[in-house]
């Protein structure tokens, strides 16, 4: 019977949380590290550790930049060149490409330029590109074809970004959830729980909006977030099997 991934985004979602959750779910960390080591830029190291978050053992995925001045301003085509330079499978590259396309569309809408003219800032950094490619590699390794995302949970207030102080949800996230008809629940948290990369990952992976009425839980994975909002602090990835009996 087909296995389905459910992403529980009640504590938000970001690129590193998504990768950590998929590794915790069983994606091959050694294979991932090998693929990320094959991309053209070598100015980073990968750190994958187990850590406790609010009493739950999670996987923390971190891309550590060795040179803080590495290039962060890239066009979508530049980002895809980095991704395509890797040893990832075609499917992993395709998933990563879907994420990049969603981000490019959002930035195009926000800034009023064509997608080819979009200039990524935070997302253009090699750390963000590594997160995007890592999601593709992990999804391909797990062999998952269907993903349920029922809704995203974000905070409120403002956040300091490359473009200055922005409202939460930030404009790129608002564009992604609007274009992809994703339900968003605004919590009492003051801060950004959903990053543009996290929203794009949810949108790119989502094939289903609702969980089956009954299902079996086969395995759970937990990806640690870097910020403390007083929530659980992790993204929960659940592998389920619909119960059709």
C-alpha positions in Angstrom: 0.0 0.0 0.0 1.2 3.5 -0.8 3.0 5.4 2.0 2.2 9.1 2.5 4.3 11.8 4.2 2.4 14.2 6.5 4.2 17.4 7.4 2.9 18.8 10.7 3.8 22.4 10.5 2.2 23.5 13.7 5.6 24.9 14.9 6.4 26.5 11.5 8.7 25.3 8.7 12.1 26.3 7.4 14.6 24.6 5.1 16.8 23.2 7.9 13.7 22.0 9.8 12.5 20.1 6.8 15.9 18.5 6.1 16.3 17.5 9.7 12.9 15.9 9.9 13.4 13.9 6.7 16.8 12.7 7.9 15.2 11.8 11.3 12.5 9.9 9.3 15.2 7.7 7.7 16.8 9.5 4.8 20.4 8.5 4.3 22.6 11.2 6.0 25.8 9.9 4.4 24.3 9.9 0.9 23.1 13.5 1.5 26.5 14.7 2.8 28.1 13.2 -0.3 25.8 14.9 -2.7 26.1 18.3 -1.0 29.9 17.9 -1.1 29.7 17.5 -4.8 28.3 20.9 -5.6 30.7 23.6 -7.0 30.9 25.8 -3.9 33.0 24.3 -1.1 32.7 27.2 1.3 30.5 25.3 3.8 30.4 22.3 6.0 27.4 20.2 7.0 26.6 19.4 10.6 24.0 16.8 11.5 23.4 16.1 15.2 20.8 14.7 17.5 19.4 17.1 20.1 16.5 17.3 22.5 13.8 19.9 21.8 11.1 20.2 24.5 11.7 16.7 25.6 11.7 15.2 22.1 14.8 13.9 20.4 15.2 15.7 17.1 17.7 15.9 14.2 19.4 19.2 13.7 20.7 20.0 10.2 23.0 22.9 9.9 24.9 24.4 6.9 27.8 26.3 8.4 29.4 28.9 6.1 33.2 28.9 6.3 33.3 32.3 4.5 30.7 34.7 5.7 31.3 36.9 2.7 30.3 34.2 0.1 28.0 35.2 -2.7 24.3 35.6 -1.6 22.9 37.4 -4.6 21.9 34.9 -7.3 19.3 34.7 -10.1 17.1 31.6 -10.2 19.2 30.3 -13.1 22.3 30.7 -11.0 20.8 28.7 -8.2 19.8 25.9 -10.6 23.3 25.9 -12.0 24.6 25.2 -8.5 22.0 22.4 -8.0 22.6 20.9 -11.4 26.4 20.8 -10.7 25.8 18.3 -8.0 25.8 14.5 -8.2 22.1 14.3 -7.1 19.7 12.2 -9.1 17.4 13.7 -11.7 14.4 13.3 -9.4 16.2 15.1 -6.5 17.2 17.9 -8.9 13.6 18.1 -10.2 12.2 18.4 -6.7 14.7 21.1 -5.8 13.9 22.9 -9.1 10.2 22.9 -8.2 11.1 24.7 -4.9 13.3 27.2 -6.7 10.5 27.9 -9.2 8.0 28.6 -6.5 10.4 31.0 -4.7 11.2 32.7 -8.0 7.4 33.2 -8.7 6.9 34.7 -5.2 9.8 37.1 -5.5 8.6 38.1 -9.0 5.2 38.9 -7.6 6.6 40.8 -4.7 9.1 42.9 -6.6 7.2 43.3 -9.9 9.9 41.9 -12.1 10.1 38.8 -14.4 11.1 35.6 -12.8 14.4 35.6 -14.8 15.2 39.0 -13.3 14.6 38.0 -9.7 17.6 38.5 -7.5 17.6 36.1 -4.6 19.1 37.5 -1.4 18.8 35.1 1.6 17.7 32.3 -0.7 20.7 33.0 -2.9 23.1 32.0 -0.2 24.8 28.6 -0.6 23.4 27.6 2.8 19.8 28.1 1.5 20.6 26.3 -1.8 22.0 23.4 0.2 18.8 23.2 2.2 16.7 23.1 -1.0 18.9 20.5 -2.7 18.9 18.5 0.5 15.1 18.3 0.6 15.2 16.9 -3.0 17.8 14.3 -2.1 16.0 13.2 1.1 12.6 12.9 -0.6 14.2 10.9 -3.5 16.0 8.6 -1.0 12.8 7.9 1.0 10.9 7.2 -2.3 8.0 9.4 -1.2 5.5 10.4 -3.9 2.6 11.9 -1.9 2.8 14.5 0.8 0.0 16.0 3.0 0.3 19.6 4.2 -3.0 20.6 5.8 -1.9 24.2 6.8 1.0 26.3 7.8 1.3 28.0 11.2 3.0 31.4 11.3 3.5 34.2 13.8 2.8 37.9 13.7 4.6 41.2 14.1 7.7 42.1 12.1 11.1 40.5 11.2 14.4 42.1 10.1 15.3 40.8 6.5 17.7 41.8 3.7 15.0 44.3 2.5 14.5 45.8 5.9 11.8 45.3 8.5 8.9 43.3 7.0 5.5 42.2 8.4 4.9 38.5 9.3 4.0 36.6 7.3 6.6 38.1 5.0 5.5 39.1 1.5 7.2 36.1 -0.2 5.5 33.7 2.2 2.1 35.4 1.6 2.6 35.1 -2.1 3.4 31.4 -1.9 0.4 30.5 0.3 -1.9 32.6 -1.9 -0.7 31.1 -5.2 -0.7 27.6 -3.9 -4.0 27.9 -1.9 -2.4 26.9 1.3 -4.3 27.6 4.5 -2.4 29.6 7.1 -3.1 29.8 10.8 -1.7 32.9 12.6 -0.6 32.1 16.1 0.2 34.4 19.0 3.9 34.0 18.4 5.7 37.3 17.7 8.2 36.3 14.9 8.7 34.4 11.6 7.8 30.8 12.0 7.5 30.1 8.3 10.4 31.2 6.1 10.0 31.6 2.3 12.1 28.5 1.7 10.0 26.6 4.2 6.7 27.7 2.5 8.1 26.8 -0.9 9.1 23.4 0.3 5.6 22.8 1.7 4.1 24.0 -1.6 6.4 22.0 -3.8 6.0 18.7 -1.9 2.2 18.9 -1.2 0.1 16.6 -3.2 -2.8 16.4 -0.7 -4.6 18.9 1.5 -6.2 16.5 3.9 -5.2 13.5 5.9 -7.0 10.2 5.2 -9.9 9.7 7.6 -8.1 6.7 9.1 -4.5 5.7 8.8 -1.6 3.9 10.4 1.5 5.7 11.7 4.6 3.9 10.4 7.3 6.2 11.5 7.9 9.8 12.8 10.8 12.2 12.3 11.5 15.5 14.0 13.6 18.3 12.6 14.8 20.9 15.1 14.4 24.6 14.5 17.0 27.2 15.4 14.6 29.7 17.1 12.8 29.5 20.3 9.2 30.8 20.0 7.8 28.9 23.0 6.3 26.3 20.7 7.5 22.7 20.3 10.3 24.0 18.2 10.4 21.2 15.6 8.8 20.1 12.4 7.2 16.7 12.6 7.3 14.4 9.5 5.0 11.4 9.8 5.1 8.5 7.4 1.5 7.1 7.3 -0.3 4.3 5.5 -4.1 4.8 4.7 -6.3 2.3 6.4 -8.7 1.0 3.7 -10.1 -2.0 5.7 
